[in-house]
Amino acid sequence: MSRLHSRHLLGLEDVPKEDISLILKTTDSFREVIDRTIKKVPTLRGITVLNLFYEPSTRTRISFELAEKRLSADTVNFSTSTSSVKKGESLRDTVQNIEAMKIDMVVVRHSSSGAPYYLTKCMDANIINAGDGAHEHPTQALLDMYTIFKKYGKLEGLRVVLVGDVKHSRVIRSNIWGLKTMRASVALCGPSTLLPYEAEKFGCDMYTKMDEALDGADVVNVMRIQLERQQSGLFPSQREYTNLFGLNKDRLRLLNKNYTVMHPGPMNRGVEITSEVADGANSVILEQVTNGQAVRMAVLYLLSGRKEEGE
Amino acid sequence: MASKKYDMVIKGGRVIDPALGFGKDAYVFIKDGKISKIATPTAAVEKEIKSLDADQIVDATDKLVVPGLIDIHVHLREPGREAAETIESGCRAAAAGGFTAVCCMPNTTPCIDNQETVKFVQDRAKDADARVYVVGAVTKNIEGKELSEIGDLVKIGAVAISDDGKYPQNPEIMRRGLEYARMFDIPVMQHAEDQYLSAGAVMNESYQSTRLGLKGSPPVAEEIAVLRDIALCRFTGARLHIQHVSTRQAVAAIRAAKKEGVRVTAEATPHHMVLTDDEIGKEFNTNLRVNPPIRTASDRDAVIEGLVDGTIDCIASDHAPHQDEDKDCEFDLAPAGMIGLETTLALVKTYLIDKGYLAWADAIRKMTANPARILGLPGGTLEEGSPADITIIDPDKKWTVKADKFFSKSKNSPFIGWKLSGQAYMTILGGRIVFKQ
């Protein structure tokens, strides 16, 4: 029986190649489940999963929730806007109270880097990081990798360009760790003010010129740019950002022939990516979303420790 | 009955007093809370000791006998946050760490920016296990806007001024603080941090902050603040003391200023000499969140170099107690600071002396004579007539830092579980034993 090395998924930095391969392989079977008419298996029956969202999220929360429901888990949703956090309760007290009601797994989204790690110190449940601060977003990177893998049949040797706000992007960090573990070549591209200090130590190629970054790449994964970064002086205007780093049809010519365009969403159409490119033939943006659910089912399944049961 | 000639004699130890240039086996005689004499073991001295009662004699065989250690950068939290620390508990921790005197910072609630609060601290400290010297605020409520009544503060006993933790961002205010303090010949103690550059930061800006996705404070935020105030110090002719230096460039700036003759002094903490920001990534340990942040190996090495070549005058703990409840949270929500009074001596021994950076005499100088000189404090020496503030050190005692052994009310130390060498064996304050191992 194959098992993951850890009972939590806190990030991809320390996840070995065999674990990533196992998750991607397991995703295949769940991808098939969600294409069925009856998209439900009894795999996690009797398991209770808490979706602990300390930060607003639409797609990740729904993706996890659907993944849980399709595995027949019982789910509880928590968001800070409707909770006692507003009354000043600490994260430890909040989760320990909920855990006292007997839950097995926690999917956590939090604005503080390291919050999922902190939860492992507060409770016994399996913890899945659904995005912590600017640190990691492992399931997003896994779904990105799965999507690439399905198209090319491999990850090793592919040249993947991650474009955008490297400084604040947890998606980029998880992609860097995961892709490098799987021996893809990773390039980072963005304005120098959004490339964080000593990012070259990640071991990626670094670019501040979009055309140079795209030259000869197989995959371009475009990240959302936030208006608040402009307001805090990290770049002068969205207009200039679009001119320098926006992915448009002209720039696609620089990529390898069988190129792929990705975006984790939500997109600012016309800012970091044109509609023409986002909706183009080589865009896998919606496929990423579908695959995301299957990846999350795989992760929930593998961490639940109930691999023998189910399908 | 005639009064005793001596109240206490410490025998058998190696006496090190850098202020006197003294470093050999000797006996220390105490009378009326003061050092009566230091004598090398001659036949006459042995005879003198034989006339004493056994309970007057402290056996310091295989130990070091040094002036009581002085920590010029401590947060005692009282008034305002007595659950984290009180003057009494902080002084007990000081005594356990071998310190006989501490300087408390003014960022209490209310702030120490007026005579009443200074008086309150002094009253509370009267019977404490360490001497407490008060550092008043540069500006009212450490808001960086209007100068405190510094003359009043000095009159009642403040030994320096500082807006510690809230570096005055406005250079005009800092200039006036320095100029005004010059009248009283007290130093302005400065926490160097340009808060425009460090806004929102929770750790050092480095590859580690990039990796962890935590907002980093760039080392240049400290360097700029140090350079600005050295320039103001040069211009005003006042005395500037740079607190907890943590970056390579700040050390270089202070070195250059000293060479030039600017009246600047500096301190560094053991945690900036021992830790690097690599440690945070392992567990997001909130006890590693301090300000200035733990920096890189290059910065740590530069701080040690500065200490070795005299750029950094003294070692201070920046003892900053926080309750478990406050540190038990997400890393970026935790308050900055760690306790240090009870680990400083052992960290200095284990990481500076044992590694060959400092001799015992150098280390003791930086924890006795130099801090006393910078702030004009009594003590820091075993000279005849000085207060009998003495620390007896067990130099090779191996021990493990344990949370339940701390005398401080707070346990926020990243060194818990560390195996260290060297410990205070006995602490004597004005001739009274305030701590014994």
Interface residues (C-beta under 8 A of the other chain):
Chain A: E13 S90 L91 R92 H110 S112 S113 G114 A115 Y117 Y118 D132 G133 A134 H135 E136 K167 H168 R170 R173 P196 Y197 E198 A199 K201 F202
Chain B: E205 S206 Y207 S209 T210 R211 L212 G213 L214 G216 P218 E283 F284 E325 D328 C329 E330 F331 D332 L333
